[in-house]
Amino acid sequence: MPTAIESPPAVRTHPIGLIPAGLVCAAAVLLFGLMIPLAGYAVLALGLVGAWLTDRSGRTSRLLADLALIAIGQVIISTISLEADISYPNMALMGAVLGLAVAVPYVISRFVYKEHVIRFPWRTGQRWTRVQWTYLLLVTFLGWLILPFYFISSGVYTNWPTVIAPDEIARLFVGVNAVGTWDELFFICTVFALLRRHFPDWQANLLQSVVFVSFLWELGYQSWGPLLTIPFALIQGYTFKLTKSLTYVLIVHLIFDAVVFAVIVYAHNGWPAIFPFAPA
């Protein structure tokens, strides 16, 4: 049976805290969406100063500490290009950097702050409901129906390399799924969890979606991709709130990623021919 974990200590909250939190999350647009790192770092710094001021005024508490963890993760990510490159050296580099972006905030929170706000709840001890199983089927169908049209009609599939050799196809599969797994560890279990401590769930979800979607933009989900990625990021956050299960939101994400992988291969090579409604 899963072990119960104590709730993190309460903090003082105030609506004014949305200003520094919004700045820290908006910095992701500059860092990953527009790729203007100096401006992004400046906005991060401004947000952290604002959090320090609100904490110092007594309106909030530990806002600076938690926003600093989000900022650290973003800075670590910004040290590499997120463009799709499945060469062995780049995959190793990207894996190491993204791993640090999750590990460093967790280690600081757990062992420096002595808190357990960032958690990775693989097991909840709860059986999935019929609604949850039905949702997985719906996700599979919608991904199969929508993603080919998006990737091919917009041409964004070219943001990923053409893969022909078996080892290239395998590396693309591993890369797509590894990044999808990381997405949930960082954006949901780290960013969303830290923000929920200070703001209502809907506000925390909107803020985390800004960081999530900005990251996906640099990764290659461009053109009109945000029309898909914004709802996806919000639904993933809401699903995690309801289920409290990393396993469940991760499976949802990996179903989408399995379709993404198949669409990219199909768009470049014309197979697997499982998308009858894909644009010619």
C-alpha positions as CSV (number, residue, x, y, z in Angstrom):
1,M,0.0,0.0,0.0
2,P,1.3,3.5,-0.7
3,T,2.6,5.4,2.3
4,A,0.7,8.5,3.3
5,I,2.8,11.7,3.1
6,E,2.3,14.6,5.3
7,S,0.9,17.8,3.8
8,P,3.4,20.6,3.2
9,P,3.2,23.4,5.8
10,A,0.8,26.2,5.1
11,V,2.0,29.5,3.7
12,R,0.6,33.0,3.7
13,T,-1.0,33.8,0.3
14,H,-2.2,37.1,-1.3
15,P,-3.4,37.9,-4.8
16,I,-0.5,40.3,-5.2
17,G,1.7,37.2,-5.4
18,L,0.3,36.6,-8.9
19,I,2.5,39.5,-10.2
20,P,5.9,37.9,-9.4
21,A,4.6,34.4,-10.3
22,G,3.3,35.7,-13.6
23,L,6.6,37.3,-14.4
24,V,8.5,34.1,-13.6
25,C,6.2,32.0,-15.8
26,A,6.1,34.6,-18.5
27,A,9.9,34.5,-18.7
28,A,9.4,31.1,-20.4
29,V,7.9,32.8,-23.4
30,L,11.1,34.8,-23.8
31,L,13.4,31.9,-23.0
32,F,11.7,29.2,-25.1
33,G,9.1,30.8,-27.3
34,L,11.0,33.8,-28.6
35,M,14.4,32.5,-27.6
36,I,15.7,35.8,-26.2
37,P,17.6,34.5,-23.2
38,L,18.9,37.8,-21.7
39,A,15.4,39.3,-21.7
40,G,14.1,36.0,-20.2
41,Y,16.7,36.1,-17.4
42,A,15.9,39.7,-16.7
43,V,12.1,38.9,-16.3
44,L,13.0,36.0,-14.1
45,A,15.1,38.2,-11.9
46,L,12.3,40.9,-11.7
47,G,9.8,38.2,-10.7
48,L,12.1,36.9,-7.9
49,V,12.7,40.5,-6.6
50,G,8.9,41.0,-6.6
51,A,8.4,37.7,-4.6
52,W,11.1,38.8,-2.1
53,L,9.2,42.1,-1.7
54,T,5.8,40.4,-1.1
55,D,7.4,38.0,1.3
56,R,9.1,40.8,3.2
57,S,5.9,42.8,3.4
58,G,4.3,39.8,5.1
59,R,1.5,39.4,2.5
60,T,3.0,36.1,1.4
61,S,5.5,33.6,2.7
62,R,7.9,31.3,1.0
63,L,6.8,32.6,-2.4
64,L,10.4,33.6,-3.2
65,A,11.6,30.1,-2.2
66,D,9.1,28.3,-4.4
67,L,9.4,30.6,-7.4
68,A,13.2,30.3,-7.2
69,L,12.8,26.6,-7.8
70,I,10.8,27.2,-10.9
71,A,13.3,29.8,-12.1
72,I,16.2,27.5,-11.5
73,G,14.5,24.8,-13.6
74,Q,13.9,27.2,-16.5
75,V,17.5,28.5,-16.4
76,I,18.9,25.0,-16.5
77,I,16.7,24.1,-19.5
78,S,17.7,27.3,-21.3
79,T,21.3,26.3,-21.4
80,I,20.6,24.0,-24.4
81,S,18.7,24.1,-27.7
82,L,15.4,22.2,-27.6
83,E,15.3,21.7,-31.3
84,A,14.8,18.1,-32.3
85,D,18.2,16.4,-32.8
86,I,18.3,12.7,-32.2
87,S,22.0,12.3,-32.6
88,Y,23.5,10.2,-29.8
89,P,25.5,13.1,-28.3
90,N,22.6,15.5,-28.3
91,M,20.2,13.0,-26.8
92,A,22.7,12.3,-24.0
93,L,23.2,16.1,-23.4
94,M,19.4,16.8,-23.5
95,G,18.7,13.9,-21.2
96,A,21.3,15.2,-18.7
97,V,20.1,18.8,-18.7
98,L,16.4,18.0,-18.5
99,G,17.1,15.6,-15.8
100,L,18.9,18.3,-13.8
101,A,16.0,20.6,-14.3
102,V,13.8,18.2,-12.4
103,A,16.4,16.9,-9.9
104,V,17.9,20.2,-8.7
105,P,14.6,21.8,-7.6
106,Y,13.5,18.5,-6.0
107,V,16.8,18.2,-4.1
108,I,16.7,21.8,-2.9
109,S,13.1,21.5,-1.8
110,R,13.5,18.2,-0.1
111,F,16.9,18.5,1.5
112,V,17.6,22.3,1.8
113,Y,14.1,23.5,2.5
114,K,13.2,20.3,4.3
115,E,9.8,20.2,2.6
116,H,8.0,17.7,0.5
117,V,6.0,19.9,-1.9
118,I,7.4,18.3,-5.1
119,R,6.2,14.7,-5.3
120,F,6.0,12.0,-7.9
121,P,2.9,10.0,-7.0
122,W,3.2,6.9,-9.1
123,R,0.8,4.9,-7.0
124,T,-2.3,6.2,-5.4
125,G,-3.9,2.9,-4.2
126,Q,-7.0,3.8,-6.2
127,R,-8.5,1.8,-9.0
128,W,-9.2,3.7,-12.2
129,T,-12.8,4.5,-12.8
130,R,-14.8,3.7,-15.9
131,V,-14.6,7.4,-16.8
132,Q,-10.8,7.3,-16.6
133,W,-10.7,4.2,-18.9
134,T,-13.1,5.9,-21.3
135,Y,-11.0,9.0,-21.3
136,L,-8.0,7.1,-22.4
137,L,-9.9,5.7,-25.4
138,L,-11.1,9.2,-26.2
139,V,-7.6,10.5,-26.0
140,T,-6.4,7.8,-28.4
141,F,-9.2,8.6,-30.9
142,L,-8.7,12.4,-30.8
143,G,-4.9,12.1,-31.2
144,W,-5.4,9.8,-34.2
145,L,-7.9,12.2,-35.7
146,I,-6.4,15.6,-35.0
147,L,-2.6,15.2,-34.9
148,P,-2.0,14.1,-38.5
149,F,-3.9,17.1,-39.7
150,Y,-2.0,19.5,-37.5
151,F,1.5,18.1,-38.2
152,I,1.1,17.7,-42.0
153,S,-1.1,20.7,-42.9
154,S,1.1,23.1,-40.9
155,G,4.4,21.5,-42.0
156,V,5.7,21.4,-38.5
157,Y,6.6,17.7,-38.9
158,T,9.7,19.1,-40.6
159,N,10.9,20.3,-37.2
160,W,11.7,16.7,-36.5
161,P,14.4,14.9,-38.6
162,T,13.5,12.4,-41.3
163,V,14.1,8.9,-39.9
164,I,14.6,5.9,-42.2
165,A,17.1,3.5,-40.6
166,P,15.8,1.3,-37.8
167,D,18.1,2.8,-35.2
168,E,16.9,6.3,-36.2
169,I,13.3,5.3,-35.8
170,A,14.1,3.8,-32.4
171,R,15.9,6.9,-31.3
172,L,13.0,9.1,-32.3
173,F,10.6,6.9,-30.4
174,V,12.7,7.0,-27.3
175,G,13.3,10.7,-27.6
176,V,9.6,11.6,-28.0
177,N,8.5,9.4,-25.1
178,A,11.4,10.5,-22.8
179,V,10.6,14.2,-23.3
180,G,6.9,13.4,-22.8
181,T,7.7,11.7,-19.5
182,W,9.9,14.6,-18.4
183,D,7.1,17.1,-19.3
184,E,4.9,15.6,-16.5
185,L,7.7,15.5,-14.0
186,F,8.6,19.1,-14.5
187,F,5.5,21.0,-15.5
188,I,2.9,19.1,-13.5
189,C,4.8,17.6,-10.5
190,T,7.2,20.5,-10.1
191,V,5.9,23.8,-11.5
192,F,2.1,23.1,-11.0
193,A,2.7,21.6,-7.5
194,L,4.8,24.6,-6.3
195,L,2.3,27.1,-7.7
196,R,-0.7,25.3,-6.2
197,R,0.8,26.0,-2.8
198,H,0.2,29.8,-3.3
199,F,-2.7,30.1,-5.6
200,P,-6.1,28.6,-6.4
201,D,-5.8,25.5,-8.7
202,W,-7.2,27.3,-11.7
203,Q,-4.6,30.1,-11.4
204,A,-1.8,27.7,-10.8
205,N,-2.9,25.7,-13.9
206,L,-2.9,28.8,-16.1
207,L,0.5,29.8,-15.0
208,Q,2.1,26.3,-15.5
209,S,0.5,26.1,-18.9
210,V,2.5,29.2,-20.0
211,V,5.7,27.5,-19.2
212,F,4.6,24.2,-20.7
213,V,3.4,25.6,-24.0
214,S,6.5,27.8,-24.4
215,F,8.7,24.8,-23.9
216,L,6.7,22.8,-26.5
217,W,6.9,25.7,-29.0
218,E,10.7,25.6,-29.0
219,L,10.5,21.8,-29.2
220,G,8.7,22.1,-32.5
221,Y,5.0,22.4,-31.8
222,Q,4.8,25.7,-33.7
223,S,2.5,27.3,-36.3
224,W,-1.0,27.0,-34.9
225,G,0.2,24.4,-32.4
226,P,-0.7,26.5,-29.3
227,L,-4.3,26.0,-30.2
228,L,-3.7,22.3,-29.3
229,T,-0.9,22.6,-26.7
230,I,-2.7,25.2,-24.5
231,P,-5.8,23.0,-24.0
232,F,-3.6,19.9,-23.6
233,A,-1.5,21.6,-20.8
234,L,-4.5,22.8,-19.0
235,I,-6.3,19.5,-19.2
236,Q,-3.2,17.7,-18.0
237,G,-3.0,19.9,-14.9
238,Y,-6.7,19.5,-14.2
239,T,-6.5,15.8,-14.7
240,F,-3.7,15.6,-12.2
241,K,-5.7,17.7,-9.7
242,L,-8.6,15.2,-10.0
243,T,-6.7,11.9,-10.0
244,K,-3.6,12.9,-8.0
245,S,-1.8,10.3,-10.1
246,L,1.3,10.9,-12.1
247,T,0.9,7.4,-13.6
248,Y,-2.4,8.4,-15.1
249,V,-1.5,11.7,-16.6
250,L,1.7,10.2,-17.9
251,I,-0.2,7.4,-19.7
252,V,-2.4,10.1,-21.2
253,H,0.6,12.0,-22.4
254,L,2.4,8.9,-23.8
255,I,-0.7,7.9,-25.8
256,F,-0.5,11.3,-27.5
257,D,3.3,10.9,-27.9
258,A,2.8,7.5,-29.5
259,V,0.5,9.1,-32.1
260,V,3.0,12.0,-32.5
261,F,5.8,9.6,-33.2
262,A,3.7,7.6,-35.8
263,V,2.6,10.8,-37.5
264,I,6.1,12.2,-37.8
265,V,7.3,8.9,-39.3
266,Y,4.3,8.8,-41.6
267,A,4.7,12.4,-42.8
268,H,8.3,11.8,-43.8
269,N,8.0,8.3,-45.2
270,G,4.4,7.6,-46.0
271,W,4.0,4.8,-43.5
272,P,2.5,3.5,-41.2
273,A,-0.6,4.1,-43.4
274,I,-3.0,4.3,-40.4
275,F,-4.2,7.9,-40.9
276,P,-6.9,7.8,-43.6
277,F,-7.9,11.4,-42.9
278,A,-4.4,12.9,-43.1
279,P,-3.8,15.7,-45.7
280,A,-2.3,14.4,-48.9
